Amino acid sequence: MRTLTGFLLALWAMATAAAQTDPPSTRKVELFLPTGALPSAESVQASLGRTKLPVRSVNAAHRTPAVVILDLAATPVDRHACLVLELAKAMPALEGIPIYQTGGTLGDLLFPAGMATGLHLSLMGPAARIEEQCRKPVAPRTPPLMAEALPTLDLIRILTARFKDQGPLRIFWLSGDFEFYDWRKYQARNNNPRMRTLANAPPSQFSSFSGAGEFLAESLSAGPATLFPILGGAQRSADAGRYLAESTGGRFRLTTKEPGEALRQAVSESNRLATATLELPAAGTGINTLRLQTGRDTQLERLFSLRPPPEGMSPALDEIANRVVTYTDTLGLGSGCGGGREGVFLSLILPPEAERPNPGPLLVYIQYFFTDKRSLRQRAILPRPGPLCIQLNEEAPGSRFVVVAHDEQSGWTGAKNGKLNSTKAK
């Protein structure tokens, strides 16, 4: 009898352990509704393909995670300065939403600073200088190649993974051209020799996807995330922008005059969108259409995949994108903090707004510019509290320089220009 009882207890223990380790069969997903009004959960209908989905709750509008992508990779070079200017105008209204830049080499408008941690910053230049560059006539140049625009897709996959399970991620995508991301036209025009060139057609690894919406479906469904494309340029790519928005249940905006204002409006309107929490199968295959309907004529559709996104296929965020930040010039510079040691030392004097209790380390980037047009870069991580002193490179004396200091915890960034003689900084 004891043997039988022990055997049954062992079976019960095994069954209990298996039940505890089995993955859940469903998962809850929060998605934006097509209206800012707050309907009842019973009035919202949801389906994935032909399968009806339970609506567990309807949630009032609330701030969900958001990012802005400044897509200079797909924007013609002659439009870069004006697109940066529009972003600069909108930044005060973005209320700290992180901004990531792909492509572009605008060192005088977006000064690049690579920190020792791998973080890459783009310091937004003065608005007057950006506006001056925007007004200058620039001859049209060779459009970007398809391969140059692909890092933006990698960036979206990385961001959706970073914000996974934090609520629906809003991605505001500011670009001068979305044509690269809608590959349907290449399939429709395959008799055109120009469309068959590698420079203007999607690479072979994307041949099974009709566009970026399908290619990104797994990543955009995992978070989930919604795209809000803002087109500030080529009107010929308006259909591509609409396609990207419709693929994720977002909204598209087209403007050739004020894309910065369109970005501000997109952020403001998205803050007023209600959401619904749906219960979906935890796993599945393929890409289906997810539908949300809150009334007879109010419907939203988006592509949705139950398959998890691929892992380990995208590069690190800092390898493909810079974070755009504003900076203050109240950073002070001094010298003579070497404690009697040989060499030239630079001390950083932080303004009151940069000081705070329990501060984290200060990231410092210095770039030296020499009369023979050479440049030299130096990076440091300065612990705090403590003296903020840097021993300068032995080649630095006699050069002009720019120093950038960044507090990753608070987001404060300061920058200062100077000149070095043999003994101190000016």
N, C-alpha and C positions, 0 to 999 in steps of 0.2 A: 504493500500500500504506500509506504514511504517512497519507494522508487517511482511509482506512478505519479504521486503528488509532486515529487521533485521534477519529474519530466514535464508535467503540465506547467509548473511554475517557470521552468526554463523556456518553454514555448511562449508563455505570456510575456516574459521579459524580452525575448527576441522580437516579438511583434510590437511591443511598446517602443523599443529602441528604433525599429524600422520606421514606425510612424513618426517618431521625433526627427529622424534624419531625412525623411522624404521631403523634397522641395515642395513649396506650396503650388497648388494647381491654378491659382489665380493671382492677379496683382492689381492694385488700385493705381489709377492714372488720373492726374488732374489736367484738364484741357480748357482752353479759352472757349467761351460761348460766343456765338456770332453777334451778340448784342450786349450792351451794358446793363440792360434791365435785368432784374433778378426774378426769374420765374421759379415756380415750385419744381422740385425734383420730379414730381409725377407728370409734369407737362413737358419734360425734356425727353425726347426719343433719341436713342443712340443705337448704332449698328456698325458692325465690322464685316464688310462683305455682305453676306446674307444672314449673318448671325446677329440677333438682337442682344444688346448689352444692358446690364442693370446699371441704372444711375443711382449711386449711393447718396449723393448730396449735391446741392448747388450752393456755391460760395459767393459771397459778396466780393466786389472788386477789392483787391489788395495788391500791394507791391510784391511782385515776383522777381526773381533774379533777371538781370538784363546785362547785355553787352552791346557795344557798338563796334562794327568792323568798318574801318576806312580802307576800302579796296582800291589802292593805287595800282595793284598788280594788273588789273584788267582795264584800268582807265588810261586813255591816251595821254602821253606825257604833256601835251599842250593844255590839258585840262587839270593837271595836278594842283597848281597853285590856287586856282579858283575853288576847287573842291576842298582843299585844306582851309581856305578862308571861310567857306560855308560852315565847316565843322567848328572852327574857332568861334564863330558867331553863336553857334548852338550850345557850346560847352557849358556856359553858366546855367542853362536850364536842364542839363543832364543830371545834376545832383549827384555827382560822384560815380556815375555808371562807368565802368572801365572801358577804355577804348583801345582797340588793337589795330595796328596798321600792317598791311601786307604790301610789298613792293614799294617802289619809289626811292629816289636818291636826292631828296630835297634837304641837303645838309644845312642850308641857310634858313629854311622854314621849319623843318622838323629835324633838329640836331640829334644825331644818334649817339647814345652813350651806353656802352656795354659794361655791366657791372661784374664784379668778381664772382657773384653767385650764379651767373648765367643770365640774369635778367637784362633785357635790352629795352631801353627807354628811347622815346622820341620826344624831345623837348619842343613844345609849340613855341614858335618864334613870335615876336611882337606883331600885333594885328596890322599896324601901319605898314610894316615891311611885307607881310603876306599880301596885303591889298595892292601894294605897289607892283609886286610880281604878277599878280592876277591881271592887272590892267595893261601890262606890257604885251604888245603883240608877239605871239609866238607862232612860227611857221608850223603847220601840221607835220607830224613826224610819222615814221612807220608805226602802225598800230602794234600793240603788244602781241606776242605769240600765245597760243593756247597753253603751252607748258609754263609760261610765266604766271598764268592765272590760277593754276592748280593748287599752289600753296594755300589759297583762300579756302578751298574745300577741306584741306587738311586742318586748317585752323578751326573750322566749324565742327569737325569731328572731335577735336581736342577739347573745345569749349563745352560741347554737350556732355562729354565724359566727365569733365571737371564739375559741372553743375548737376550731375545726375542725382535724382531723388531729392532735389531741393525745391521742387515745384516747377511749373512750366517756365522754361527759359525763353526770354524774349531776345531775339537777335536782330538788331537794327543794322541793316547792310547798306552802307552808303557807297555807291559806285558810279562811275561815269559810263559804264557799259556792262550789261548783263548777257550779251550775246554768247559769250563763251560757255555759259552754263546751261544752255538749252540746245541739246544736240539733235533735236528732232529735224531741224532744218537741214542738217548735213545728210540725214537719211533721205529726206525728200528731194535733195538736189544732188544726188550722187552722180548724176550725169555731167555735172559742172566740173571741169578739171581743177578749177581753183579750189573747190570745196574738198577735193580729194587729197590736197597736199597736207603734209604732216603739220605745217604751220597753222592750218585753219580747220583741222578736223580733230575730233577727240582721239586720244591715244587708244591703242587696241584694248587695254585693260578695261575701258569703259564701253566697249562695243555692245555689251549686253544690257546697258541702261540707256533709256531714251533721253535722259538729261540728269542734271545734278539733283533734282528732286528725288528721283529713284535711287541714284547712287548714295545719297545721304539718308535715305529713309530709315535704315536700321539705327543710325546714330540719333537722328532727330526724334525717333519714337522712343528711345530708351529713357530720355530725360523726363518728359518729352521737351521739345523745343519748337518754337514757331518763328518763321522768318518774316521780317518786315522790310522788304527791299525798298530803297529810295534811290531813284535814278536821277542823277544830275548831269545829264549829257545826252548821248546818242539816242534819239527817239526811236531809231530803228530797232532797238533792243527792248522796247516797252513790252512786247509780247513775252519775251524771256523773263522780264521782271514779274509780270503777272503770273506766269507759270510757276515761278519759285514761290510766290506768296500763296497761290492756290494749292500747291503741293503740301503745304504745312498749315493751312488754315489762317494764314496771315493776311495782311493788307499791303497793297502795292501803291507807291506814290511816284508820280512822274512830274518833274519840274526842271526846266532849264535855267530858271532865274534864281530861285531861292531854295536849293535843296537843304540848306541848314534849317530854314523855317519848317520845311516838310519833315525833317528829322525831329524837331522839337514837337510838332503836332503829333507825330506818330508815337512818341514816348508818352505824351500827355494823354492821348486817347487810349492807349493800351493800359494805362493806370486805372481806367474806369471800366475795364472789361470784367464781367463776372466769369466764374469758372465752374465746371462741373467735374465731379469725381466719379469716374466710371470703374467698373470691375471687368477686367479683361482676362482671357487665358494667359497664363504665365509664359507659355512658349507656343511656337507655331512656325510655319514656313511661309515664304513668299511675301508679297506686298499686296495689301488690300486697301480698299477705300473705307475710311471711317467717316460716318455721317453723324452729325448732331443737328437736331431740329427742335426749335423752341416755339414754333408757330407754323401756321399754314405756309407762309412765304419766307420764313427766316431759317435758312439752312446753311450749314458749314460742312465742307468736305475737305479731307486731307488724306494724303498717303500715310499708311501706318503699317509697320512690320512688327511682328511678335518675335522675330529672330533677334538675338542679341548682336550688337555691333562687333566687328572683328577687333581683336585686341593686339596690341604691339605692332600695328601696321603704320601708324602715323608718327612723324618725328615729334620731338619735344616742342612745346609751345614757343620757347625762346629761340628756337632754331629758325622759325619761319615768320615770326611776327614781333613787332615792337609795341610796347604799351605807350600810348600817347599821353603825355602829362603836361600840365602847365607848371611854371616855376616862378620863384621869386628871386629878385636880385639883391635881397637884403642879407645874403650870406656874406659874412665878413672874413677877410684874409689877414693873417699876420705872419710873423717870422720869429726866429730865435727861440724855438721850443725844443731844441735838440739836446738840452741838458749837457752841454759841453762836448758832445760828440762831433766828429768831423762830418762835413757835408752841409747841404742846404736843406732847411726844413721849412715846411709850410704849415701854419696852424689855421684851423677853421674856427670861426666865431659864429655861433648859431644865433639867430634872432629869437626874441621871446616866443614867437608863435611856433618855433621848432622844438622848444623845450617842453618836456612833459615828465610826469612821474614814471619810474620804472622803464626808462627808455631802452629800446632795442639797439642793435648795432647800426652804425651809419655806413651806408655804402657810398664809396667815393670813386669817381672817375675823373682822370685828368688827361687832357690831350694837349700836347705841346706842338707849336707851329714854328718852324725855323725859316730863316730868310731864303734858304735854298729850296723852299717848298716841301721839304720833308716834314713828316709829322710823326709823333711818338705818343703812345698811349700807356697809361699807368692806372692800375686799379688797386683798391685797398678796402678792407673791412675794419672799421674802427669801433672797438667795444665802448660802450657807455654804461655808467659814467666813467669819465677819465679824460685825459688830455687828448684833444683831437689834432694830433700831429702826424705829418707824413714826411718821411725823408724822400726828397725829390730825386729823380733819376740823375745820374752824374752828367748826362748830356744836356739836362734842362737849362742851366744858366745861359742867358743870352736869348732865350726864346720867349715868344708870347704863348699864352696858355688859356685854357678854359677849364674850370673845375666844376664838377657837378656832384652835389651831395644829396642822397635820397634816403629817407626813412621809410622802409617798407611797411612798418606797422601802422603809421599814421598817414602815409601817402604824401608827406611833405617833401618837396623837391626845391633845392636852391642851386643857383648857378652864378658864376662870376668870371669875368675876364680879367687877365692880369699880364704883367711882364716880369720876367726874372732877370736880375743881374747876377753877379757872381756870389752875392751874399744873402740877398733877401728878395722877397716878392713885393711888387708894387701894385 
